Amino acid sequence: MTTSYFYSYIETTSYRTTYTITVPLKQSRYSLMLEWWESDDGRNWYKVTSNWGRRSTEDCTRWKDYCNGIPCDEYSCSRLTGGVRPLDPEAPLITYHSYNATLTLKPSKGYTLEGRSQDCYFDSGTGDCVIRYTEWGRTYSLQAIELVDWDTGEVYVSLNQTSLTFNIVRNTIARYKYVLKESWSRTWEVILLPPPPEPERCQQILNDPSMRCDRAWCRCLRQFDLEAWRNTDCCQPESCYWVSIDICCSGTSSKDCATVSGGGGRECKRIPEGSTARITVSWSISWSVKQGWKFHDIGKKGAGKCEPDSFTGSSASGTCSVTAESGKWYYTTLIVIFKQQ
């Protein structure tokens, strides 16, 4: 608001005085933008800006590669399998509200991402092309809700709770911050078989005693005498069972609560097509607990049945077994769980 006065005198001297009064205007509407952030360690954060792998339906990209001339399909797939997606990062996330309006934020408490991938490589030591399979899972839990002044970047609220009610009096960014609670992964490899020999070469291969049970010999036998192939043990596909060990520090994503040694292993059997067989893997674990923690339990994920044969306050051993079908692979993860005293 500006007011001006004009003065005039007989001596013909004049001057003007100007007063300027600034009155702050109150915004009629304030903006609220929601953001989704993730961290693996609670210190380094990144904003989720893509839906890739975060839908309930699987996102998958596939491509064709070649390993030493042998075609090999490769892919990478992931999806959100547990919990509720906090936001749609690719959708408009800005809303507008009147001054001092009361707002309540209730983000998802957590969610799980799972994925699988396949790639191939050439093993120069064995001369084989190998397909590498990987499966993984990552569970995130809500760590905090932050309110940030959109204009200044100031974080003026940060609360470790699952809901937040506040009055909006400034343009605000609300950040839902999720930290990794637990993760797992398993990897296994399978030899990528080359194309079968040309039929005209199979007669020579099958009649060569030095090639019996060789890969090419078995491929030819299967082509020309399926029944004989089924009755030849050395030609049957391998079924394998892996047992691995993981550690869980209950209540935290860190694994710094104990030192664990030992583990499981892998056993394989050649099982005729259409049949099953029992595969057993022995395991042993020992641990040293850090201050403030204590052993709680041993859990299990995956296939098979596991039984402890011996158990002490700092070690355990036993076996895991699975009824395996021909040419299939099975996995068990034993989880050593510790909790705070």
N, C-alpha and C positions, 0 to 999 in steps of 0.2 A: 504494500500500500504506500503510495507516494503523495504527499501534500506539498503544494507550492504556494508561497506568498510573494506579492510584489509590492514594494514600497516606493513612493515618489516624494521628493522634497522640492521646495521652492528654489533651492540653490541648484536645481537640475541634477543633483547627485542621486543615483538610484542603485539598488542592489537587490538580489534575489536569494532567498534561503530555501533549500530543498531538504526535506526529511524523508528518509527511506526506512520503513518498518517491514521486516521480513517475518512472516507468520508461517510456520511449518504446516503443510497440508497433510492430513491423515489419509493414507491409502484406503480406498474402498474395498480392494480385494488383495489378498496375499496368496502367493503360490507355494505349493508343497510338491516336491519331487522326491520319489522313492528310488533308492538304489540298493543293489544286491552285491555284497562283497564277500570274498572267501579268503581264507588263510590256512596254510598248512602248519604254521608254528605259532600263530597268535601275534607275530611281530611284522611279518611282511604280508601286505594285503593287496589284492587286486580286484577290480570291479568286474562283475560278470556282465558281459555285453552281448552274448550270443546264446541262442537256444541250443547250439550243438550239444547233443548228448544229454540234454536236460528236459526232454519230453518223456512221457510215459511210453510212447512208441519208440522203437529203436531207430537211432540215426546210424547210418552205415554208408561208408564209401568203399568201393571195390575197384580194383584195377588188376591188370594182367602184367606179370613179370616173367622173366626167364632165368633159370638157374642152369648154367652150363648147357644151354640149348633146350632144356626141358621146361615146358610152360608151367607156371605156378600162379595160382590165384592168391592175391593178397587183399586184405581188408582191415578196416578199423571200425568198430561199432561200439556205441555206448548209449545209455538211457538212464533216466531217473526211475528207480525201482521201489524206493521206500520213502515214506513221508510225503510232504506236500511242497511243491515248488513255491518259493516265497513270492516271486514276481515273474512276469514275462519280460525279460530284458529287452526284447525288441519291440515292445508295445509302448505307446505313449504313457508316461508315468507321472504326468504333471496334472494336479488339480488346483482349483482356485477357491478361496474361502474368505468370508467376511472377517473384518478385524475382530480379534479376541474370540473367534469361534473355538469351541471345545472339540478337539480331535482325539481319537483313540487309535493307536497303532497296535495290531496284533499279528505279527509275522509268524510264519511257520516255525515250529520248535526245532525242526531238523529234517534231513532228507538223506538219501543214499544214492550214489551214482555207481553204476556197474558197467563194465565194458569187456570186450574181448577183441583180440586182433590175431592176425596171421601174416607171417612173412616168410620168405625163403632165402637161404644162403648156401654157398658152396663150402664144404668142409675139405680144405686142401689136405688135411691129415689122413682122411679116410677115402677121399675121392667121391664122397656122396653129396648129393643135393639134399638139404634138410629143410623141412617145414617146421617153423617155430610157432607154437600156439601160446597165447598169453590170455589169462583171465584176471580181472582185478575188481576190487570194490573199495569205495571210499565213503564213509559216513561223516556228515557234518552236523554240528549242533549250534544253536543260536548262542553267541557269546554276549552280544550287546546290541542295543539300539542307540544310535547317535543322532543328535540333531545338530545341524550345521547351518550357520548363517550364510545364506546363498550369496549375499553381496560382499561379505568380508572374509569368508572361509573359516570363521571361528567355530570351533566345536563347543557349544554351550550346554549340551546335555549328553551324557554317556552313562547308560544304566544297564546293568547285567540282570535283565528281567525279560519276561515273555510278552509283556504288553506295556504300553506307555500312553498316558492321557495328558494332554497339554493344551494350552491356549495359544493360538497362532497370532503373533504380533509382529512378525517379520517374514520376509521371504525365506523359506526353509528347505533344506535337503535332509531327508531322513534316510539313514543308512542302516540296513539290516546286515549285521556282520556275523558270519558263520565261520567256525574254526573246525579243523579236522579232528574228529574224535577217535576214529580207528580206521585202519586200512588193511587190506590183504591183497595178495597176488599169488599166482602160481603160473609156472611156465613149463611146458614139456615140448619135446621135439620128436619128429617122426621122419624117417628117411623117405624122401620122395622117389618113388620107383620110376625108372625110365620106361618109355613105351616098350611093349613086348617085342621080342625079336621077330624078324620077318619069318613068316611060316616056312619058307624054303630053307631057312637055316636051322629050324627046330629039329629036324631029323638028325642032323649032324650033332647038335648039342645034346640031344637025348641019348645018343649012342656013344657019347664020350664019357667013360667012367670017371675021369678026373673032374668032370663038371657036376657030378651028382650033388644035389642039395644047393648048388650055386643058384643065385637069384635068377639068372637067365634060364637055367635048367627047370626050375620050379614054374616059371612063367610059361614055358613051352609045355610042360606036363599038364598044367591047368587048361591050356588051350586044346590039347589033343586027347587027354584022358582025365576028365574031371574026377571020376571015382578014384583013380589011382592017386591023384593029387590029394584028395581028402584023406587017404589012408597013409600018406607019407608025412610023418611027424615033422621032419625038418623043413617042410614047405608051409606049414601052418602059420598064419599070422600071429604075431606076439600080442598078448594082452599084458599090460603093465599096471602096477599099483604103486603110487608114490605116497609117502608119509613125511610131512614136514612139521617143523616146530615154529610157533610164533609166541610172542609175549604180550601181555596186556597189563598195563598199570591202571587199574580201575579208577575212573573219574578224571583221567587225563589222556591226551593223545600222545604224550611222551612215553618212551619205553626205557626211561632211565631209572627205574625203581629196583632193578635186580640185574645180575649177570647170569646168563643161562648158557650152558654148554651141553653138548650131546646132540641128539637128533634122531631122525628116522632113516629112511632110505628108500630104495626101489627094488621091487622084485617083478620079474616078467616070466610068463609061461606061454608056450605055444599050445593053443587050444583049437581043436578042430571046429570048423564051421558048424553052427547049430548046437554046439555043446557049451557047457559051463564048467568052471573049475574054481577051487578055492585058492586064493593067493594071500599069503600071510607075510607081513613085514614086522620085524622087531624094532623097538625103539627104546631109548634110554635118555633121561634128562637129569641134569643136576643144576642147582642154582645157588647163588649167594645173594641174599637180600640186603639192600641198602638201608641205611638208618631211616626209621620212620615208616617202613613198609614191612609186610608179612605175607607169606604164602597163603593163598585162599583156595584155589581149586585148579583143576585141569579140565578145560572144555574141549569140544571137538566141532569141526566144521567139515562138511563133505561126506563122501560115501564111506561105507565100511563100519565095522564094529570094533571098538578098542577096549581092551581090558588090561588093567595094571597087574603085573605079576608080583612086584615088590614096591614098597613105598616107605620113605623115611621123611624126616622133617626137611631134608634138603635134596632129595633125589627121588626118582621114580623110574620104573621100567616096565615094559609089557609088550604086547603085540596088538596089531590091528589087522583085520582080515576082511576080505570082500569076495563075494561070489561073482566071478568075472565071466563075461561072454567073450566069444572069439573076436580078436582084433580090436578090443576096446581098452580105453585107459581110464584109471580111477585115481582119485586124489582125496587125501585126508590131511587136515591141518589140526594138530594138537595145540591148544592155546593155554599157556601157563599163566594163570591169573594171580596177580598180587593186589592187595588193597592196603590202604593206610591204616596204621595202628591208632 
